Amino acid sequence: MKPKRNVTWLLALALVSLIGCQGGKPTGDVMGQLRTLEKNGDFARAQAVIDSLLGAARLDSATRRKLLWDRERLARIRKDYNLSREELLAELRRRVAGFQDPELNQWEREGKLDVRVIDGQKRYLYASVSNLFWRYPEIRARRLPKENRWDAEHSFLALVREARAARAKSAGRFVLPHHFRCTHTVTVHADAVPPGKTVRCWIPFPRAFPFQNDIRLISSDPQVAWLDEPESRARAVYFEKKSEAGKPTVFRVTYEYTAYATVNDLDPDRIRPYDRTRPEYVYYTAERPPHIVFTPAFRQLSRRIVGEATNPLLIARKIFDWVADSLAYSYAPEYSTISNISEWVLERRYGDCGQKALFFMTLCRLNGIPARWQSGWGIRPGHKSIHDWCEIYLEPYGWVPVDPDRGAAANRYTETLTPEEKREVVEFYFGNLDPFRMAANCDHSVPLFPPKRTFRSDDVDFQRAEVEVDGKNVYFDQFDYTLDVEVL
């Protein structure tokens, strides 16, 4: 096999040299060869072709950037699919009760595993075992160690009831204020960048929303070079710092803010028609390639879900219920490596929080309902993590929160609540929101300021941080990030 692989590699390089470029762009045959190599898992050969193309002086800037991105994307996929078969087997033996090695082959034949062949070797997604638990109840029942879900599930139920009770006593929809102090730290690994270089770092910062205010910058190290406007679509605090040999480069910001639970009393009979000429309406109902596209498959699914409904509130609720009933949770490869996230979810019937949000938004926009991204962190006591959700616009209510992932999680994974209690939690996350959030973004795939000169580590979301030096991206595997949260 090895001689054949070398011959194919040489043929790929010969193809580049023979066909070359036309008008500053590789010919279609060369780009087709690249796509074939990637599809077949021949990443090393694909990279060799890209490197050869990049050596051509006649490439225009757009084509050069595209090829650089293709090379970077292949490297990121390698990092996501980082488990060998032996490593996966060891993890399965440790985490699945009664696991027998032949089950790995069975689950692979059944399409249950996240696997790719890369350069002749099977490689498995970093979260393969966790995803088996999320997606397949019969495997989840064998999870080790056994989970104690009672506390978490009943705390969610108590929070939902507390929020609704507060709303019943309030004239407004924003209740249960909580004041938070957060410290976000980014640590670039020692010698991840050359010494004496200016390291640029963007860290998410709370954005002004009706449910989130009293935002204050408390301290930072180093000094803040730029803080975005309060209503920036992706609010960031920006720093610069010189790197030192043998030492990590650390950025730290502490801020405070007040967040409220949002509880709406939505009535379909009060819904009014949209002014479809408003620029905001046009923007938030439009397709946004590559991740919000009204494909034939989405149009077909929309007809099945929506039926004859015409009321925007009822349509959105039908979509939310379908997501809660139909989509499992699953850890995902990095968003930057997925060509169309909503289509990815549609094909697989699972996704993480942000993927479900984009899926829900696509169906809402397809039906003329304005929908926009919202993201940052979930900071519920005892559990904090990056998190995504969204908002829809309803007349006369304005922007209304929807958390498709929380609804789906409560519906699919709740074990200790009664059916009626479970439904309380599911329904809360359509039109309402808990206060344990830090929201930095109101849109997806928007540029940072000051502009980043190279590729983003995450070109859809902004929750962890973005780092670069000398016009080169510093990827997630080269820095660590933490968010320390204190409820004041």
C-alpha positions in Angstrom: 0.0 0.0 0.0 2.8 2.5 0.8 4.2 2.7 -2.8 0.7 3.3 -4.1 0.2 6.1 -1.6 3.5 7.8 -2.6 2.5 7.5 -6.3 -0.8 9.2 -5.7 1.0 12.0 -3.8 3.4 12.6 -6.6 0.6 12.6 -9.1 -1.2 15.3 -7.1 1.9 17.4 -7.2 2.4 16.8 -10.9 -1.2 17.9 -11.5 -0.5 21.2 -9.9 2.7 21.8 -11.9 1.0 20.7 -15.2 -2.3 22.6 -14.9 -1.0 25.6 -12.9 -3.2 28.6 -12.5 -5.4 30.7 -14.8 -6.0 34.4 -14.0 -4.5 34.1 -10.6 -6.7 31.1 -9.6 -6.1 27.4 -9.6 -8.0 25.6 -12.4 -11.2 23.6 -11.5 -9.3 20.3 -12.0 -6.8 21.3 -9.2 -9.5 22.4 -6.8 -11.5 19.3 -7.6 -8.5 17.2 -6.8 -8.2 19.0 -3.5 -11.8 18.3 -2.6 -11.3 14.6 -3.5 -8.2 14.3 -1.4 -10.0 15.8 1.6 -13.1 13.6 1.1 -10.9 10.5 0.9 -9.0 11.5 4.1 -5.8 12.2 2.3 -4.9 15.2 4.3 -1.1 15.0 3.9 -1.5 14.9 0.1 -4.0 17.7 0.2 -1.6 19.8 2.2 1.2 19.1 -0.2 -1.0 20.3 -3.1 -2.0 23.4 -1.2 1.7 24.1 -0.3 2.6 23.8 -4.0 -0.2 26.1 -5.1 0.9 28.7 -2.5 4.3 28.6 -4.0 2.9 29.9 -7.3 3.6 33.6 -7.7 0.5 34.2 -9.8 -2.2 33.6 -7.1 -4.4 36.6 -6.4 -4.9 37.6 -2.8 -8.4 36.0 -2.4 -7.2 32.7 -3.8 -4.2 32.7 -1.6 -6.3 33.4 1.5 -8.7 30.6 0.5 -5.9 28.1 0.2 -4.3 29.2 3.5 -7.7 28.7 5.1 -8.1 25.2 3.6 -4.7 24.2 5.0 -5.7 25.7 8.4 -9.1 23.9 8.4 -7.4 20.5 7.7 -5.1 21.1 10.7 -8.1 21.9 12.9 -10.0 18.8 11.9 -7.0 16.7 12.8 -7.0 18.3 16.3 -10.7 17.6 16.8 -10.4 13.9 15.6 -7.5 13.2 18.0 -8.4 9.8 19.4 -6.8 6.6 18.0 -8.8 3.3 18.1 -6.7 2.1 21.1 -7.3 5.4 23.0 -11.0 5.1 22.3 -11.2 1.5 23.4 -9.5 2.4 26.7 -12.0 5.2 27.3 -14.9 2.9 26.5 -13.7 0.2 28.9 -13.4 2.8 31.6 -16.7 4.7 31.1 -19.2 2.1 29.7 -20.4 -0.6 32.1 -19.9 -4.1 30.8 -18.3 -2.9 27.6 -16.9 -5.6 25.3 -14.4 -4.7 22.6 -16.5 -6.0 19.7 -19.1 -3.4 20.5 -16.8 -0.7 19.0 -17.1 -2.3 15.6 -20.8 -2.8 16.0 -21.4 0.9 16.9 -19.2 2.0 14.1 -21.2 -0.1 11.6 -24.4 1.4 12.9 -23.0 4.9 12.4 -23.0 5.8 16.1 -19.4 7.0 16.3 -17.8 10.2 15.1 -15.0 8.8 13.0 -13.0 9.9 10.0 -10.2 8.2 8.1 -7.2 10.6 8.0 -4.1 9.6 6.1 -5.1 5.9 6.2 -5.9 5.8 9.9 -9.2 5.9 11.7 -9.4 8.9 14.0 -12.3 9.5 16.4 -13.7 12.8 17.7 -12.4 13.9 21.1 -15.9 13.6 22.6 -16.8 10.3 21.0 -17.7 8.5 24.3 -19.7 11.4 25.7 -21.6 11.7 22.5 -22.6 8.0 22.7 -24.2 8.9 26.0 -26.0 12.0 24.7 -27.3 10.4 21.5 -28.2 6.8 22.5 -30.3 6.1 25.6 -29.4 2.4 25.7 -25.7 3.4 26.0 -26.4 6.3 28.4 -27.9 3.7 30.8 -24.5 2.1 31.0 -22.6 5.3 31.9 -19.9 5.2 34.5 -20.0 6.7 37.0 -23.7 6.9 37.5 -25.0 10.5 37.5 -26.9 12.1 40.3 -29.4 14.2 38.3 -31.9 14.9 41.1 -30.1 18.0 42.4 -29.6 19.7 39.0 -33.1 18.9 37.7 -34.9 20.1 40.8 -32.8 23.2 41.0 -33.9 24.0 37.4 -37.5 23.4 38.3 -37.2 25.6 41.4 -35.6 28.4 39.4 -38.4 28.3 36.8 -41.0 28.5 39.5 -39.2 31.3 41.3 -39.0 33.3 38.1 -42.7 32.8 37.3 -43.7 33.7 40.8 -41.7 36.9 40.7 -43.3 37.8 37.4 -46.7 37.4 38.9 -45.8 40.0 41.5 -44.1 42.4 39.0 -45.4 44.9 36.5 -42.4 44.2 34.2 -41.0 41.2 32.6 -37.5 41.5 34.1 -37.3 39.9 37.5 -34.9 38.2 40.0 -31.9 40.5 39.6 -28.5 38.9 40.3 -25.3 40.9 40.5 -22.2 39.1 39.3 -18.5 39.7 39.4 -16.6 37.8 36.8 -12.9 37.4 36.1 -12.0 36.1 32.6 -8.4 34.9 32.3 -6.6 33.9 29.1 -3.2 32.3 29.4 -1.1 31.8 26.3 1.2 28.9 26.8 4.9 29.6 27.4 6.8 29.7 24.1 3.6 29.2 22.1 4.6 32.5 20.4 8.1 33.9 19.8 9.6 36.1 22.6 9.4 39.9 22.3 6.3 39.9 20.1 3.2 41.9 20.6 0.4 39.5 21.5 -3.1 40.7 20.7 -6.0 39.4 22.7 -9.8 39.9 22.5 -11.9 38.7 25.5 -15.8 38.8 25.5 -17.4 41.5 27.7 -21.0 41.9 28.8 -23.2 43.7 26.2 -26.0 46.0 27.2 -29.4 44.3 26.9 -32.7 45.1 28.6 -32.1 42.0 30.8 -28.4 42.9 31.5 -27.2 46.3 32.8 -25.1 48.1 35.4 -22.0 46.8 33.5 -18.7 48.0 34.9 -15.1 47.3 34.1 -13.4 46.7 37.5 -9.8 45.9 36.7 -7.5 44.4 34.0 -4.0 43.2 33.4 -2.6 44.6 31.2 -4.3 47.9 30.7 -7.3 47.7 28.4 -6.4 49.1 25.0 -10.0 49.1 23.7 -13.5 48.4 25.0 -16.3 48.1 22.5 -19.5 50.2 22.7 -22.2 48.8 25.0 -24.4 47.7 22.1 -21.7 46.2 19.9 -22.9 43.1 18.2 -19.9 41.1 19.6 -18.7 43.1 22.6 -15.0 42.7 23.3 -12.3 44.1 25.5 -8.9 44.2 23.7 -5.4 44.0 25.0 -1.8 44.0 23.8 1.2 42.5 25.7 4.8 41.6 24.9 5.6 37.9 25.1 8.6 36.7 27.2 10.8 33.6 26.6 9.8 30.7 28.8 6.8 32.5 30.4 3.1 32.4 29.7 1.4 35.5 28.4 -1.6 36.3 30.6 -4.5 38.6 30.0 -7.1 39.2 32.7 -10.2 41.3 33.0 -12.7 41.6 35.9 -16.1 43.1 35.4 -19.5 43.4 37.2 -23.0 43.4 35.9 -26.6 42.8 36.8 -28.7 40.1 35.0 -32.4 39.5 35.3 -34.6 36.6 34.5 -36.9 37.4 31.6 -40.5 36.2 31.9 -43.0 37.0 29.2 -46.8 36.4 29.1 -47.1 35.7 25.4 -50.6 35.7 23.9 -51.1 34.6 20.3 -54.2 36.9 20.1 -52.1 39.9 20.7 -49.6 39.3 17.9 -49.6 42.0 15.2 -48.3 42.0 11.6 -44.7 42.9 11.0 -43.6 46.0 9.1 -41.7 44.1 6.5 -40.1 47.2 5.1 -38.0 47.9 8.2 -34.3 47.4 7.7 -34.1 45.4 11.0 -36.9 43.1 9.8 -35.1 42.5 6.5 -31.8 41.8 8.1 -33.0 39.4 10.7 -35.2 37.4 8.3 -32.6 37.0 5.6 -30.4 34.1 4.7 -26.9 34.4 6.1 -24.6 31.9 4.2 -23.0 29.7 5.0 -24.9 28.7 8.2 -28.4 30.1 7.5 -29.5 29.0 4.1 -33.1 28.1 3.0 -32.3 24.9 1.3 -34.9 22.6 -0.3 -34.5 20.2 2.7 -35.3 23.1 5.1 -38.3 24.2 3.1 -39.6 20.6 3.2 -39.1 20.3 6.9 -40.7 23.7 7.5 -43.9 22.6 5.7 -44.1 19.5 7.9 -43.6 21.4 11.1 -45.6 24.5 10.5 -48.5 23.1 8.5 -51.3 25.7 8.0 -50.2 28.0 10.9 -49.8 31.7 10.1 -49.4 33.3 13.5 -45.7 34.0 14.1 -45.9 33.1 17.8 -47.5 29.7 17.1 -45.1 29.0 14.2 -42.1 29.7 16.4 -43.6 27.5 19.1 -44.1 24.6 16.7 -40.5 24.9 15.6 -39.3 25.0 19.3 -41.4 21.9 20.1 -40.0 20.0 17.1 -36.5 20.8 18.2 -37.2 19.7 21.8 -38.7 16.4 20.6 -36.3 15.6 17.7 -32.8 16.8 18.3 -30.4 15.1 20.7 -27.4 16.9 22.3 -23.9 16.2 20.9 -20.5 17.8 21.2 -19.4 19.1 17.9 -16.3 19.7 15.9 -15.1 23.3 15.9 -17.7 25.5 14.1 -15.0 26.9 11.8 -14.6 23.4 10.2 -18.3 22.9 9.4 -19.4 24.2 6.0 -23.1 24.8 7.0 -24.0 24.3 10.6 -27.8 24.2 10.3 -27.6 21.7 7.5 -25.2 19.6 9.5 -27.8 19.4 12.3 -30.6 18.6 9.8 -28.7 15.7 8.4 -27.7 14.2 11.8 -30.6 15.1 14.1 -28.3 16.2 16.8 -26.1 19.2 17.8 -24.8 21.4 20.6 -26.4 24.5 21.9 -25.2 26.9 19.2 -26.0 24.5 16.4 -29.5 24.1 17.7 -29.8 27.9 17.9 -28.8 28.3 14.3 -31.1 25.5 13.2 -34.0 27.1 15.1 -33.1 30.6 13.6 -33.0 29.2 10.1 -36.5 27.8 10.3 -37.8 31.0 12.0 -36.3 33.2 9.3 -37.6 30.9 6.6 -41.1 31.6 8.0 -40.6 35.4 8.1 -39.9 35.6 11.9 -36.9 37.8 12.8 -34.4 35.7 14.7 -30.9 36.6 16.0 -28.1 34.9 17.8 -27.3 35.4 21.5 -24.4 33.9 23.3 -21.8 34.2 26.1 -21.7 32.0 29.2 -24.1 30.1 31.3 -23.1 30.7 34.9 -25.6 28.7 37.0 -24.1 27.9 40.5 -22.1 24.7 40.3 -22.0 24.7 36.6 -20.5 27.3 34.2 -19.8 26.9 30.5 -19.9 28.7 27.2 -23.5 28.8 25.9 -25.6 29.9 23.0 -29.3 30.7 22.6 -31.3 33.1 20.5 -34.1 35.7 20.3 -37.1 36.1 18.1 -38.9 39.3 17.4 -42.7 39.4 18.0 -45.0 42.4 17.7 -45.9 43.9 20.1 -43.5 42.2 22.5 -40.1 43.0 20.9 -37.2 40.7 21.2 -38.1 37.5 23.1 -35.6 34.9 24.3 -35.6 31.3 23.2 -33.2 28.7 24.3 -33.7 25.7 22.1 -31.0 23.6 23.7 -32.3 24.1 27.3 -35.7 23.1 26.1 -34.4 20.0 24.3 -32.2 19.0 27.2 -35.1 19.2 29.7 -37.3 17.2 27.4 -34.9 14.5 26.5 -32.6 14.0 29.5 -34.8 14.7 32.5 -35.0 11.6 34.7 -36.2 12.7 38.2 -39.1 15.1 37.5 -42.7 14.1 36.8 -44.0 14.6 33.2 -45.8 17.8 34.4 -42.7 19.2 36.1 -40.5 18.4 33.1 -43.0 20.2 30.8 -42.8 23.3 33.1 -39.0 23.5 32.5 -39.3 22.8 28.7 -42.0 25.5 28.2 -40.1 28.1 30.2 -37.3 28.3 27.7 -39.6 29.4 24.9 -40.1 33.1 25.6 -38.3 33.2 28.9 -34.8 33.1 30.3 -33.1 32.5 33.6 -30.7 35.2 35.0 -27.6 33.0 35.2 -26.1 34.3 31.9 -23.3 36.5 30.7 -24.4 37.7 27.2 -21.7 39.2 25.0 -23.1 38.8 21.5 -26.3 39.6 19.7 -25.3 38.3 16.3 -23.1 35.6 14.9 -20.2 35.7 12.5 -19.5 39.4 13.0 -16.0 41.0 13.0 -14.2 42.0 16.1 -12.8 45.4 16.8 -10.0 46.2 16.4 -10.1 43.9 13.3 -8.3 40.6 13.6 -5.7 40.4 10.8 -5.9 36.6 10.3 -8.4 33.7 10.7 -10.5 33.6 13.8 -10.2 30.5 16.0 -14.1 30.6 16.0 -15.5 32.4 13.1 -19.1 32.0 14.2 -19.2 32.6 18.0 -17.1 34.7 20.5 -17.1 33.2 24.0 -13.6 32.0 24.9 -11.1 34.5 23.4 -9.3 35.3 20.2 -5.5 35.7 20.1 -3.0 36.5 17.4 0.6 37.6 17.0 2.4 38.9 14.0 -0.7 38.5 11.9 -0.9 34.8 12.7 -3.7 33.2 14.7 -3.0 31.6 18.1 -5.4 28.6 18.1 -7.4 27.2 21.1 -4.8 24.5 21.8 -2.2 27.2 22.4 -4.0 29.0 25.2 -6.2 28.3 28.2 -9.2 30.3 29.4 -11.2 30.5 32.6 -14.1 32.4 33.9 -14.4 32.8 37.7 -17.8 33.9 38.8 -18.9 35.4 42.1 -22.6 36.3 43.0 -22.5 39.5 44.9 
